[in-house]
Amino acid sequence: MPDASHASSPRQLDVAIVGGGLGGLYAIHRLRKLGLKVRAYEAGSGIGGTWFWNRYPGARCDVESLEYSYSFSDELQQEWKWPERYGTQPEILKYINHVADRFDLRRDVQLNTRIKTATFDGATNEWTLRTESGEDIRARYCIMAAGNLSTPRVPNFKGIGSFKGKWYHSGLWPHEGVDFTGLRVGVIGTGSSGVQMIPLIARQAKHLHVFQRTANFSLPARNAPMEEERESRHKAEYPARRRAAYDTPFAIGGYPRPTQSALDVTEEERNAAYEAKWQEGGSISYLYTYTDLLVNKEANDTASEFARNKIRGIVKDKRTAELLAPKDHPIGTKRLCLDTNYYETYNRDNVVLVDVRSAPIQEITEKGVRTAEAEYELDVIVFATGFDAMTGALREIDIRTSDGAVLADHWEGGPLTYLGLMVSGFPNMFVVTGPGSPGVKTQMIASIEQHVDWIADAIDHLGRHQLDRIEPSPQAESEWVGHVNAVADSTLYPLANSWYVGANIPGKPRVFMPYVGGFDRYKKRCDEIVSKGYEGFTLSRHKAEVA
Ligand SMILES: Cc1cc2nc3c(=O)[nH]c(=O)nc-3n(C[C@H](O)[C@H](O)[C@H](O)COP(=O)(O)OP(=O)(O)OC[C@H]3O[C@@H](n4cnc5c(N)ncnc54)[C@H](O)[C@@H]3O)c2cc1C
C-alpha cells in the first residue's frame, strides 16, 4: 500500500526516467538542457547500472575504452585517462561517477527506488510511476532506461534452497568481493561473464568445475596498459572518429571497411588475415575481416573453423578442446566473447569442464550440483547464467494505460516497438535501446546517445509546436517489426539459439529482438523519419495549456 505522505503529494516532473545507468544519466543531462524538470529513479544503491551490479572477477568492457565512453562532451573525452585498453568494472564505474559529478547529475537521481508500476492516464495526458515504497511520480513523459542486461536470471534448478554452501550471480555480485581461496567452486555458464571470470577464479580456487551447456566463441582481447602514444593519437582524432563511428554498423570507428568476400581469396590469404586479427585482439575487427561473415554460411564457416582450430591448438586435452569448440552456431551470431587466457585455463590441473549438454544438471543438492552422470561437491556455486535480456526489465514493471492497454499483453507474442523507441498504444513513453533498436549489436554508449538525442529532440519539437502527445501508429510499429525480422532473416543470426531470440529463458516467445541492419542504416532511418514530420508517429495536442 502506498504510504500516505507520498500519496498526498505526488512529485510532478516533465520527464521521469527509470534507470540510473549510462542511459538514464545521459538523459538527465540532455533533457535538463531543454529546461525540463527531470528525475531518474534507480533501484540500486548507486549509479552506473551494468557497471554497478556486475562486480565479478574479470568484469570489463569488450569494446575498447577509448570507444566505449560518452562522446557528448569533448572536454570529458579529452580529460579522462583510461589506464588499460579495456577498462575494468571498477575503472568504468569510477568514470561514470566522475561524469555524474562533473555534470552535477546526482541531485536528479533517486537511488534505492524501484519503479513497480507505470500508468498512463489519457484524460490528464500524464504518466504516474509508483515506487516500491508507494511514492507516486507524475510526469508528462516517461523514459525507460532500465537496461537490456539488467534482470539477472538464476535458473530455476530443483533444490537450489538446499545448498549448504554459498551461491552468487555474476550480475548481483557482493560489493565486498568473494574470496575463493582454498574452495571448491562451480561456475555454471560460459557466456561473456563466465569467460571473463573463469581464468581468475581458477587461479584462486582449490578446484574449479565449469558446467557448460553451450560452448561460445571467444577471441583474445590482448588487453594491455594504455600506450601513451595510442591514447594521444586517438584523442587528437576524437571528433572525426566519433563521426565516422556513426557511419558503421557497430557504431565503432577506426576499422577499415571490408571490401571482399571471404570466398574471393585463397585459403592461405584468409588464414593469414584471420591470424592477424587474432593477434590484434578484439571481436569487431575479426568479424570485419570480410564483407560476408554474418550473411553467408560458407564464408562464416571459414572464420568459425579458424577459431575452432585455435582452441584445438591451445587446449591440450582433446576431448575438452572439442567440447569448447562451438559447433552449433556460426561465429558472431551470438555475443562474441573476449578473454584473457580463457582456453589456457583448461590446461590447469585444478580445472575440469563438465558437459551438461550430454548430462544435464538435474538438481542442486546440499553438497553441490548433481548432473545426470555424477554429483559434484562444491563450496561455492557461481551462476554466470546471464539475463532476461532486452524485455526483462520492462516486463517487471506493470505498464498500462487508462484505455486498458497492458504492455505485457501487447508483447505477449514478443516485443513490438517502432524503432525500438516507442510502443503503439503507450503515448509519451520512450525506451532507450529497446527491442527493435540496434543497441545491443553496437558500442552501446553510441546507441544510448543517439536514442536519447532523438527522444530529447522529439520532446523539444512537441513543445515548440504547442503539442504534448506522441505515439507511433500500430501500422508503423508492425512494419518496423516486420523489417527487423526480414533483416535478421537475411543474415545468419537466426541460426543461433541466443538471448537475441530469448532462447535462454524458458517459455519466452522466440522472436528476433535486436535490429541487425546496422547502426548507420538505423540512424539514417531515424533522421529521415524526423525530416518527414515524424513519419509513422501521431503528434497531437491534448490540452489547451501546454507545459
Ligand atoms: C557484464 C557486461 C559487460 C558489458 N560490456 C559491454 C561492452 O563492452 N560494450 C558495450 O557496448 N556494452 C556492454 N554491455 C552492455 C551494457 O549493459 C551497456 O553498455 C550499458 O551499460 C547499458 O546502460 P543502460 O543505462 O542502458 O542500462 P543499465 O546499465 O543496465 O542500467 C539500467 C538501470 O536501470 C535500473 N532499473 C531497472 N529496472 C528498474 C526499475 N523498475 N526501477 C528502478 N530502476 C530500475 C537497473 O538497476 C540499472 O541500474 C555489457 C553488459 C554487461 C552485463
The ligand as a Gaussian input file, in Angstrom:
#p B3LYP/6-31G(d) Opt

LIG

0 1
 C       28.994000      -7.734000     -17.921000
 C       28.598000      -6.797000     -19.024000
 C       29.549000      -6.268000     -19.867000
 C       29.181000      -5.379000     -20.878000
 N       30.148000      -4.900000     -21.715000
 C       29.799000      -4.064000     -22.722000
 C       30.764000      -3.560000     -23.638000
 O       31.931000      -3.860000     -23.557000
 N       30.353000      -2.735000     -24.632000
 C       29.044000      -2.395000     -24.771000
 O       28.718000      -1.646000     -25.698000
 N       28.115000      -2.831000     -23.905000
 C       28.447000      -3.667000     -22.899000
 N       27.482000      -4.140000     -22.061000
 C       26.097000      -3.675000     -22.194000
 C       25.783000      -2.589000     -21.134000
 O       24.631000      -3.011000     -20.493000
 C       25.615000      -1.232000     -21.804000
 O       26.806000      -0.895000     -22.467000
 C       25.241000      -0.082000     -20.874000
 O       25.935000      -0.107000     -19.665000
 C       23.756000      -0.015000     -20.666000
 O       23.410000       1.141000     -19.954000
 P       21.874000       1.426000     -19.611000
 O       21.836000       2.633000     -18.790000
 O       21.075000       1.388000     -20.858000
 O       21.399000       0.145000     -18.799000
 P       21.936000      -0.422000     -17.412000
 O       23.355000      -0.127000     -17.236000
 O       21.510000      -1.848000     -17.358000
 O       21.147000       0.424000     -16.329000
 C       19.787000       0.249000     -16.118000
 C       19.498000       0.544000     -14.668000
 O       18.082000       0.560000     -14.502000
 C       17.802000       0.065000     -13.238000
 N       16.415000      -0.417000     -13.245000
 C       15.884000      -1.413000     -13.995000
 N       14.580000      -1.548000     -13.719000
 C       14.284000      -0.612000     -12.778000
 C       13.090000      -0.269000     -12.097000
 N       11.943000      -0.896000     -12.312000
 N       13.138000       0.762000     -11.204000
 C       14.310000       1.429000     -10.963000
 N       15.464000       1.111000     -11.581000
 C       15.458000       0.110000     -12.476000
 C       18.794000      -1.038000     -13.003000
 O       19.004000      -1.253000     -11.633000
 C       20.020000      -0.489000     -13.702000
 O       20.893000       0.105000     -12.782000
 C       27.822000      -5.034000     -21.040000
 C       26.857000      -5.603000     -20.212000
 C       27.234000      -6.479000     -19.214000
 C       26.157000      -7.062000     -18.331000

